[in-house]
């Protein structure tokens, strides 16, 4: 069996790559919701949005959704993207970043990555911008913020909006500002193994409050829910909407998770620092990170680069440690291939078979991390 065919490791067998964090009080909250009137989108969704906004966005308005992909799609609609428009997006990201663009018939121009941070390359974006560019999308890989000042310098000259995919970056900071408060649109994910989870879910942060009502309508079939609940049952639908809302069931879990978020983030950061300290001494391993003082990592993933990636993955699995690559370059998927025919991605090519993600979550202890590092330093 090759390592590419390696199945998921049973969680009772060792250090798994991912594990969801569910706060203890979630069961009590769920019981309360399930015994009440609102299990769909109700008052707890509103409460979750307000608390999230206060914690992470400074002054942005928040719209809770059924998934991070839903939040991204709404942000693309609010930006005014339409069929035939050109958008610059990272070639390396979760496919959820780019798939909604296909819904809309948008032409994707893939940008290469920075080989040391795995974030979108500013130089690549510079080369790709044309008068036809309608937006630049960046994804903060692993929880490390992109070079936002540099991206803004390029886009502001051309009055091009930046859309942030912050699925990895809950709790990250850039220049003392929380990710979620910088660009016009920022999307977060509460998928099962993110910093916090709602089972599945997302959040769209919108700086322009004039767009909030439109975002809320798009989330629910184009219907004005406030008008409907006030008794206006025949209110007009003026735009196409979707079934992208979050439920009170999900929001109840999210509210409990927000209470313990600081502890979750601090634990992850401690594990990240131990990895960094133990592996930075190894000349055959590069830790994906950035010393830029403007950036504060949210420690969702810890990624290393090395020549003997396949060998190390095999040896770690033999020692009951699960690793993987998590995300892959999008240009290799059939649905995106036509957008990459005339472009080259030298940095992505260089690291494509060199990166590996190590276990980092609430079930992993500092002693676990030290053990993993000892094995890596032994084998590599």
Secondary structure per residue as TSV (DSSP state, phi and psi in degrees):
chain	resnum	aa	ss	phi	psi
A	1	X	-	360.0	125.3
A	2	X	-	-78.2	161.6
A	3	X	G	-64.8	-26.6
A	4	X	G	-67.7	-21.5
A	5	X	G	-96.4	5.4
A	6	X	-	-63.9	121.9
A	7	X	-	-74.3	167.0
A	8	X	-	-60.9	144.4
A	9	X	-	-86.3	131.7
A	10	X	-	-56.2	136.8
A	11	X	T	-66.2	-20.3
A	12	X	T	-83.4	-3.9
A	13	X	S	-89.6	-18.9
A	14	X	S	170.8	-145.4
A	15	X	B	-90.0	99.4
A	16	X	-	-78.5	158.5
A	17	X	S	-69.8	-41.5
A	18	X	-	-131.3	152.2
A	19	X	-	-156.6	129.8
A	20	X	-	-69.9	144.9
A	21	X	-	-103.0	112.4
A	22	X	-	-115.5	111.8
A	23	X	-	-58.2	147.8
A	24	X	T	-58.7	-38.4
A	25	X	T	-75.8	-1.8
A	26	X	H	-60.6	-37.6
A	27	X	H	-63.4	-40.7
A	28	X	H	-63.7	-44.5
A	29	X	H	-62.7	-41.2
A	30	X	H	-63.5	-42.0
A	31	X	H	-60.4	-41.6
A	32	X	H	-62.3	-41.5
A	33	X	H	-66.7	-46.4
A	34	X	H	-69.0	-18.2
A	35	X	T	-98.3	1.9
A	36	X	S	-106.6	-167.3
A	37	X	S	-81.4	-36.6
A	38	X	-	-103.3	113.0
A	39	X	S	-115.1	-21.2
A	40	X	S	-83.8	-151.1
A	41	X	S	-70.8	118.2
A	42	X	S	-147.6	-152.1
A	43	X	H	-63.9	-28.7
A	44	X	H	-70.6	-31.5
A	45	X	H	-63.0	-44.9
A	46	X	H	-59.2	-44.4
A	47	X	H	-64.1	-41.5
A	48	X	H	-63.3	-43.6
A	49	X	H	-60.4	-45.6
A	50	X	H	-66.7	-42.3
A	51	X	H	-67.9	-39.9
A	52	X	H	-63.0	-44.8
A	53	X	H	-59.2	-42.9
A	54	X	H	-65.3	-37.2
A	55	X	H	-78.8	-34.0
A	56	X	H	-124.9	-11.0
A	57	X	T	-124.2	-0.6
A	58	X	T	65.6	-79.9
A	59	X	T	-130.4	10.4
A	60	X	-	-79.4	153.0
A	61	X	E	-90.5	147.6
A	62	X	E	-119.8	141.6
A	63	X	E	-126.8	112.4
A	64	X	E	-79.6	138.7
A	65	X	E	-129.4	173.0
A	66	X	S	-75.5	-17.7
A	67	X	S	-162.0	160.1
A	68	X	H	-62.4	-33.2
A	69	X	H	-62.1	-38.7
A	70	X	H	-60.8	-44.7
A	71	X	H	-61.9	-41.7
A	72	X	H	-63.2	-45.2
A	73	X	H	-59.7	-44.0
A	74	X	H	-61.4	-41.0
A	75	X	H	-63.3	-36.5
A	76	X	H	-67.2	-37.7
A	77	X	H	-66.5	-44.4
A	78	X	H	-64.2	-29.5
A	79	X	H	-69.8	-18.5
A	80	X	T	92.1	16.0
A	81	X	-	-65.1	143.5
A	82	X	-	-143.3	170.5
A	83	X	T	-54.5	131.6
A	84	X	T	94.6	-16.3
A	85	X	-	-66.7	151.6
A	86	X	E	-100.2	135.6
A	87	X	E	-133.0	135.9
A	88	X	E	-92.4	127.4
A	89	X	E	-139.4	156.0
A	90	X	E	-69.3	137.8
A	91	X	S	-72.4	-24.4
A	92	X	B	-110.9	109.9
A	93	X	S	-172.8	171.1
A	94	X	-	-63.3	142.4
A	95	X	H	-59.7	-21.2
A	96	X	H	-60.9	-25.7
A	97	X	H	-63.8	-42.0
A	98	X	H	-102.7	-23.4
A	99	X	H	-59.9	-41.1
A	100	X	H	-59.3	-25.7
A	101	X	H	-66.1	-30.7
A	102	X	H	-69.9	-35.1
A	103	X	H	-53.8	-34.8
A	104	X	T	-96.7	-3.6
A	105	X	T	73.3	24.8
A	106	X	-	-80.5	144.2
A	107	X	E	-86.6	118.8
A	108	X	E	-91.6	129.9
A	109	X	E	-110.9	107.6
A	110	X	E	-75.5	133.9
A	111	X	E	-101.2	145.8
A	112	X	-	-70.5	175.1
A	113	X	B	-109.5	162.8
A	114	X	-	-79.9	122.5
A	115	X	T	-68.0	-17.5
A	116	X	T	-94.6	-24.6
A	117	X	T	-111.9	-19.3
A	118	X	-	66.9	11.7
A	119	X	S	-86.9	169.8
A	120	X	B	-58.7	137.7
A	121	X	-	-81.5	124.6
A	122	X	H	-62.7	-41.9
A	123	X	H	-61.5	-39.4
A	124	X	H	-65.3	-41.3
A	125	X	H	-61.1	-44.3
A	126	X	H	-53.5	-44.4
A	127	X	H	-70.8	-25.1
A	128	X	H	-91.4	-20.0
A	129	X	-	-66.7	133.5
A	130	X	-	-136.6	172.4
A	131	X	T	-59.4	-16.3
A	132	X	T	-87.2	-9.7
A	133	X	E	-68.6	125.2
A	134	X	E	-106.2	-16.3
A	135	X	E	-167.1	155.9
A	136	X	E	-121.5	127.5
A	137	X	E	-107.4	131.8
A	138	X	E	-124.9	147.8
A	139	X	E	-123.4	126.8
A	140	X	-	-83.5	88.5
A	141	X	G	-63.0	132.4
A	142	X	G	68.9	-5.7
A	143	X	G	108.9	3.9
A	144	X	-	-94.0	118.2
A	145	X	-	-60.1	146.1
A	146	X	-	-70.3	173.5
A	147	X	-	-79.3	81.7
A	148	X	H	-68.1	-38.9
A	149	X	H	-61.7	-45.0
A	150	X	H	-65.7	-40.3
A	151	X	H	-64.7	-39.5
A	152	X	H	-65.3	-36.4
A	153	X	H	-59.8	-41.3
A	154	X	H	-70.3	-47.8
A	155	X	H	-75.1	-34.1
A	156	X	H	-66.7	-32.7
A	157	X	H	-59.8	-34.6
A	158	X	T	-104.9	6.7
A	159	X	T	53.4	46.7
A	160	X	-	-105.7	127.7
A	161	X	E	-73.2	148.0
A	162	X	E	-102.0	131.7
A	163	X	E	-113.2	124.4
A	164	X	E	-100.2	126.5
A	165	X	E	-94.7	103.8
A	166	X	-	-107.2	32.1
A	167	X	T	-56.3	-31.1
A	168	X	T	-94.7	-7.8
A	169	X	-	-115.1	26.3
A	170	X	T	-65.2	120.3
A	171	X	T	95.5	-6.0
A	172	X	-	-74.1	154.9
A	173	X	E	-130.1	148.8
A	174	X	E	-135.8	119.5
A	175	X	T	53.0	45.8
A	176	X	T	65.7	15.7
A	177	X	E	-116.3	137.2
A	178	X	E	-68.8	140.4
A	179	X	T	-60.8	125.8
A	180	X	T	122.9	-13.2
A	181	X	S	-120.3	5.7
A	182	X	S	-98.3	-54.8
A	183	X	S	-96.7	169.6
A	184	X	S	-60.0	-38.3
A	185	X	E	-133.8	130.1
A	186	X	E	-135.7	133.3
A	187	X	E	-115.2	137.4
A	188	X	E	-117.1	159.9
A	189	X	E	-122.0	139.4
A	190	X	-	-118.4	34.5
A	191	X	-	-59.3	165.0
A	192	X	T	-47.9	-39.4
A	193	X	T	-113.1	19.5
A	194	X	S	-76.6	179.0
A	195	X	S	-49.3	-50.2
A	196	X	S	-124.7	152.0
A	197	X	-	-128.4	151.1
A	198	X	S	-118.1	25.7
A	199	X	S	89.7	-60.0
A	200	X	S	-160.3	150.8
A	201	X	-	167.7	175.2
A	202	X	E	-155.3	173.8
A	203	X	E	-145.1	130.6
A	204	X	E	-105.8	125.5
A	205	X	E	-102.4	124.9
A	206	X	E	-120.8	119.9
A	207	X	S	-75.4	-38.7
A	208	X	-	-82.3	105.2
A	209	X	G	-63.7	-19.2
A	210	X	G	-67.7	-20.7
A	211	X	G	-91.9	-6.2
A	212	X	H	-61.1	-47.6
A	213	X	H	-60.8	-40.3
A	214	X	H	-64.2	-42.7
A	215	X	H	-60.0	-41.5
A	216	X	H	-66.5	-36.4
A	217	X	H	-68.5	-43.6
A	218	X	H	-60.6	-35.2
A	219	X	H	-63.3	-25.6
A	220	X	B	-134.9	71.5
A	221	X	T	62.1	12.3
A	222	X	T	82.6	6.9
A	223	X	-	-91.2	139.8
A	224	X	-	-82.0	98.9
A	225	X	H	-64.5	-37.1
A	226	X	H	-61.4	-44.3
A	227	X	H	-62.3	-40.3
A	228	X	H	-63.8	-43.8
A	229	X	H	-71.1	-17.7
A	230	X	T	-84.9	-1.1
A	231	X	T	106.1	1.6
A	232	X	-	-89.2	82.4
A	233	X	T	-77.9	-15.8
A	234	X	T	-109.3	27.7
A	235	X	-	-62.3	142.7
A	236	X	-	-70.4	149.6
A	237	X	-	-105.5	113.8
A	238	X	-	-103.8	-3.6
A	239	X	S	-153.5	158.2
A	240	X	-	-71.7	131.6
A	241	X	-	-124.0	-178.4
A	242	X	-	-135.6	173.0
A	243	X	B	-98.4	76.1
A	244	X	-	-113.0	14.4
A	245	X	B	-78.1	155.5
A	246	X	-	-86.2	155.3
A	247	X	-	-102.1	161.5
A	248	X	H	-65.7	-27.4
A	249	X	H	-59.1	-49.8
A	250	X	H	-66.6	-43.0
A	251	X	H	-62.4	-33.7
A	252	X	H	-63.0	-38.9
A	253	X	H	-68.9	-41.7
A	254	X	H	-61.9	-40.7
A	255	X	H	-63.2	-40.4
A	256	X	H	-65.8	-38.5
A	257	X	H	-65.6	-36.6
A	258	X	H	-62.8	-32.2
A	259	X	H	-62.9	-33.5
A	260	X	T	-106.1	10.9
A	261	X	H	-60.2	-42.3
A	262	X	H	-59.1	-40.9
A	263	X	H	-66.0	-40.7
A	264	X	H	-60.8	-48.4
A	265	X	H	-64.3	-43.5
A	266	X	H	-62.3	-40.7
A	267	X	H	-63.0	-46.0
A	268	X	H	-62.7	-40.6
A	269	X	H	-65.4	-37.4
A	270	X	H	-63.0	-44.1
A	271	X	H	-62.1	-42.4
A	272	X	H	-58.5	-45.7
A	273	X	H	-66.3	-35.3
A	274	X	H	-66.3	-45.9
A	275	X	H	-54.2	-48.3
A	276	X	H	-61.5	-44.9
A	277	X	H	-65.3	-43.6
A	278	X	H	-77.2	-30.7
A	279	X	H	-99.3	-18.4
A	280	X	T	-68.2	-15.2
A	281	X	T	-80.1	-16.5
A	282	X	-	-86.0	115.0
A	283	X	T	-70.4	-14.5
A	284	X	T	-95.0	3.2
A	285	X	-	-127.6	134.0
A	286	X	E	-111.9	126.2
A	287	X	E	-88.7	126.7
A	288	X	-	-74.7	111.4
A	289	X	-	-164.5	-177.7
A	290	X	-	-151.2	132.8
A	291	X	-	-85.2	1.8
A	292	X	-	-57.9	118.8
A	293	X	T	-66.4	-17.6
A	294	X	T	-71.4	-19.0
A	295	X	E	-106.0	131.4
A	296	X	E	-119.8	116.9
A	297	X	-	-70.1	143.7
A	298	X	-	-96.8	-0.9
A	299	X	-	55.5	48.2
A	300	X	S	-80.6	-40.9
A	301	X	-	-127.2	151.4
A	302	X	E	-118.0	118.8
A	303	X	E	-118.8	138.8
A	304	X	E	-120.4	155.5
A	305	X	E	-116.2	133.9
A	306	X	-	-160.3	156.8
A	307	X	T	-71.0	-39.0
A	308	X	T	-96.9	50.9
A	309	X	H	-61.6	-48.3
A	310	X	H	-62.2	-41.8
A	311	X	H	-62.7	-46.2
A	312	X	H	-65.3	-41.9
A	313	X	H	-59.5	-41.6
A	314	X	H	-64.2	-45.8
A	315	X	H	-66.4	-38.8
A	316	X	H	-67.4	-39.0
A	317	X	H	-63.4	-37.5
A	318	X	H	-60.7	-25.0
A	319	X	T	-102.6	22.2
A	320	X	T	62.3	40.5
A	321	X	B	-122.6	120.5
A	322	X	-	-91.2	131.4
A	323	X	-	-135.9	165.7
A	324	X	B	-168.6	-175.2
A	325	X	-	-101.7	-14.9
A	326	X	-	67.2	-67.4
A	327	X	S	-114.6	157.7
A	328	X	-	-133.1	159.6
A	329	X	B	-61.2	131.3
A	330	X	G	-74.3	-26.0
A	331	X	G	-67.0	-13.6
A	332	X	G	-85.6	-14.4
A	333	X	S	-78.3	141.4
A	334	X	T	-56.4	-38.2
A	335	X	T	-67.2	-21.3
A	336	X	T	-107.7	-8.6
A	337	X	G	-57.9	-35.4
A	338	X	G	-64.3	-23.1
A	339	X	G	-81.6	-7.5
A	340	X	G	-116.0	5.3
A	341	X	T	-59.3	-38.3
A	342	X	T	-105.4	17.6
A	343	X	-	-124.9	152.6
A	344	X	-	-119.4	147.5
A	345	X	-	-130.4	74.8
A	346	X	H	-60.1	-37.9
A	347	X	H	-70.1	-41.5
A	348	X	H	-63.7	-41.3
A	349	X	H	-59.4	-41.4
A	350	X	H	-65.9	-39.9
A	351	X	H	-101.3	-1.1
A	352	X	T	-50.3	-40.8
A	353	X	T	-108.1	22.9
A	354	X	T	-118.8	-12.0
A	355	X	E	-99.4	145.4
A	356	X	E	-146.2	134.9
A	357	X	E	-101.6	134.1
A	358	X	E	-104.3	156.8
A	359	X	-	-59.8	132.4
A	360	X	-	-156.9	102.4
A	361	X	S	-166.2	-176.5
A	362	X	T	-69.0	-19.5
A	363	X	T	-87.3	-8.9
A	364	X	-	-91.3	134.1
A	365	X	-	-103.8	168.0
A	366	X	H	-61.2	-39.5
A	367	X	H	-65.2	-35.3
A	368	X	H	-60.1	-46.1
A	369	X	H	-62.9	-42.8
A	370	X	H	-63.3	-37.2
A	371	X	H	-64.8	-45.2
A	372	X	H	-60.3	-43.2
A	373	X	H	-65.6	-39.2
A	374	X	H	-59.9	-42.3
A	375	X	H	-65.4	-43.7
A	376	X	H	-61.2	-45.5
A	377	X	H	-67.3	-24.5
A	378	X	H	-76.2	-42.8
A	379	X	H	-84.9	-24.9
A	380	X	-	-117.3	360.0
